[in-house]
Amino acid sequence: MSNLSLPVGAKGSGRARYAAAMDLYQVGQISPQVLEIYRIASALDGQDPEPMLAEIGEVSLAEQASGEEIFRRLIEESDRYLATLTGPGVAEVRARLNLWRGGPVTLRPCGNAVIAAHLGDALAALAVTHLALAQAIAAAAPYLTWHPYDSYPIAEIGAAFADGQAYASLIGEDATIPAKDYDLGIFLIAPHLLYRDHHHAAPELYAPLTGPHGWRFGPGTPLIVKPAHMPVWNDPHRPHMTKVGAVPFLALFGWTADVRQAAVVIPAGDWAELEALRLG
């Protein structure tokens, strides 16, 4: 049933939803009428089957799962995705994920304007190569607690960044699943924004789900443009900066220690130039 909640408009989503509906029909979980609606909608990726289902009095199949089931599906797909990556920190983040993943789920839905404006575009890009993960994020997003990372003084981090990003902790202290000294989550930044140079005590894995985006690892060092799905590992207090490209920056992140110590901005003299830069 996973692909039934794939974002409308994502490339190939119509056919993927129809294939998932066919699987349910073959095991007797949906009627021929419901299957026909998904067949009709499969011709256009932008055709939402939900209004047609409502016309015949059917509840959305994607809504039949509980919030907890949808959330645990996101954890499953996130771990499956991380398992495809190589490099420093991946194994440690996954080990801690699997240590805590069976804990109790407490859903505290909290929406965010940045998520409403930009998550769809990011998921449409992700769905081209990773349909299951895109649909899992889309289905779980309404159940997550989204808020901006607001530990920085606005004068240091910049008002545009402060107002243009949001994250949701999935497993961690004060997260949907509790854990000690660990934080696994999803981070979104609006297009073209600059996440200024900063550092923090927590060792950190970024698993970017969209790209390309620019990175550098200390003021004055070259900007490196990296594609989606190329992980970035930051040792404790390693300076790093992210320049978002035309597609919203969407990433899984993992902090593996010292998660309660806030990040600190590192001053640099070229932020205005980088903020005006357009990648691609």
N, C-alpha and C positions, 0 to 999 in steps of 0.2 A: 504493500500500500504506500510505500515511501514516496514515489514520484507523484502521487495525487496532489501533494501540496507544493509542487514546484511552482515558482513564481510565474504568473501569467506574463507572456511576452518573452520569456527566456527561449533561446534558440533550441528547437527540438522538444520543447516542453509539451506541446499538444500530443505528439506521438507517444512520448514517455507516459503521460497521464492515461492515454488509451491502453497502452500495454499493461499498466498496473491495474486498470479496471478489468481488462480481459482476464488477468490472473485471478481476480476476485470472482468474476463470473464463473470461471471454470470450477471453482470450489463451492459454488452455490451461495456466495455471500451478497451478490447484487442481482437485480432483476434484469431481464432483457431490455426494458425501457431505460434503465440507468446506463447500461452498457452502450445503448444507441446514442445517448446524449454525449458520452465521452468520444464515441466514434465521430459524431458530427463536429465536435469541438476540436478534434485532432487535426483537422485540415488547416487551422490557423493557430499559431502559437499564442496569439493575442486574444483568442476566444475563451472567455471565462465560462466554464460549464455550470457554475453555481446558480446563476439566475434561471437557467433551464431546469436544473434540478428542483429549484423552489417552485417552479410552475407546476410540476407534477407532484408536489408535496413530499419530496425526498430531502432528507438531511444530508448535508455535505459529508461525503465519505471521509474526507480529511479531518472532519471535526468529531468523528466517532471515537477516536483515541482520546484518552484522558491527558490532561496537561502533564502529569508525571511521565506517562508513556512517551509523549512527544519529547519531553526534556531528556529522558534517558536515551532516546534515539539520537539526539544531538550529541550526547557524550560518546555513544558508540561510533557514530560517523566521524567525530573529531579524532578519536583514538585511531580509527582505521586510516584516516588521512595522515596523521602524524607518523604512522608506521611506514608510510611510503617515503619519508624523508630520511636523509642521512646528515651527519655532522654533529658537532658538539652540542650537548644539552638535550638532544631529542630523546635519548634513552632515559635520562633522568626525569624529564617532564612526563614521559609516558609511565614510568614506574610509579611516580607519585599519583598520577591520574588513576591508575589501576588500584593503588592502595586505598583510595578514598571513594571511588566511583559508586560503591554499593551503599553509601550512607543515605540518611533520610533526605528527601527532597522537600524543600519549603519554597513554594512559588510565591513571589511578591511582585506581580507585574507592575512595571512602571515605564511608561512610554517616554519618548524623547523626540524633539523636533528634528534633530540631525538624523536620527534613525528613520523617521518618516520620510524625510526628503531624499536620502541617499542610499539606504540599504538596498532598495530594489535594483538600482543601477549596478551596484557592486555584485549582487547575487546573479544578475543576468550575465555578467562577465564570467563569474565563477562557474555557472551552469554549463557553459560551453564545453568545459573539460571535466567538471566534477559535479554531475547532476545530483547525486545522492546527498552530498554535503550541502549543496545549495538549498535543496528542498528541506533538509533537516534544520538548517538555520532559519529558513523562511517560516517553517511551521512553529518553531520554538520561540521566535522573536517576540510574539505578543505576550508570552509568559515570563520573559526575562525582566530583570531590574536594570534598566539602562540609566546611566547618569554620566556627566562629564567628569574627567579626572581634574579635580579642582585644587590640588595641593600647591600649585605654583602661584606666586603673586602675578596678577594679570599684567602688571607693568613689565615683568620679566619675560613671561611666556608669550605675550601679545594677545590682544582682544580677539583677533580673528581665530586663532587656535582655540582659545578658551571657549568660544561660542560655536566652534565647528567640529567638535569631536564628542564621542560617547563610547562607553564600554559597558560590558556586563560580565560580572564574575560568575563562572559556572561552578567551580569547585574551589573553595578557599575559606579564609576567615570572613565571616559575614556574607558568604556566597550562598547560592541555591543548595549546594551540597557542602556541608561544613568540612573543613580540613585545617590542620595546624601548619603555620608557616609555609604556605603554598598558595598559589593563585593561578588558576587556569581560566582564561576568559576570551571574549571576542572584543575587538577594538575597531572602531570605524572613524575615519577622518574624511572630511569633505574634500572634493577635488581642489588641487592647486595650493593647498595650505602648507605651511612650513611648521613642522614640529621642531622647534629650535634646539640647539645643542644642549644636552643635559646628561646627567648621570645619576645613578642610584646604587645603593648597597646590594640590592637583589640581583643575583644572576638571572638573566632573562633570555628566553627564546622567543623570537618572532617567527611565525610561520605565515608569511603574506599570501593571501588568497587571491589578490588582484595585483596588477602591475601594468607597465613598469612604474617604479618609483625610485627616487634618488636617496642615497644614503651617504653619510660621511661619519668618520669616527674620530672627531676632534676638530676644533676650529682651525682653519688654515689647511686642512687636508683636502684632497680632491673629492668631488662629488662622484659617487659611483652609482650608475643606473643599474638596477637589478630587476629581473622579471618576476612575475608571480611564481610562487612555489619554490623560491630559493630561500631557505631559512637563514636567519641572522641570529647569532649567539653573542650576547654581551656579557662578558665577565663582570664581577662587581666593580662599580665605579668606572667602567669603560665609557668614555664620552661617545655619544652617538646623536645623530640628527636624521630626520626623515623629511624629504620633500615629496609631497604627493603629486602624482601625475593627473591626467585628465579623468581617469577612472577613480572613484572613491577608494581610499586605502581601507581594505578589510583584511584583518589578520586574526589568527589565533595567537595568544600569547601565554607564556608560562613563566612565573616567578617561582624559584625553587628554594628561597631562603630570605630572611630579613624583609619580609613583605610589608611590614608595618613602618619601615623607614621610607619617608617620602623622597621623591626625586628632586634634584636641584638643577636649576638652569646654569649653564656655563656661558658667560658673555662672549659675544663674537661681533666683529665689526661689519660683517657682510650680510646681515639678515635682510636688509631692504632689497638688496640685489637678488637674493635667493627667493624672497617672497614674490618678486615680480617675474621670476623665471617661469617659463612654461615648458614642461618636458614633452617631447614628441611633437 
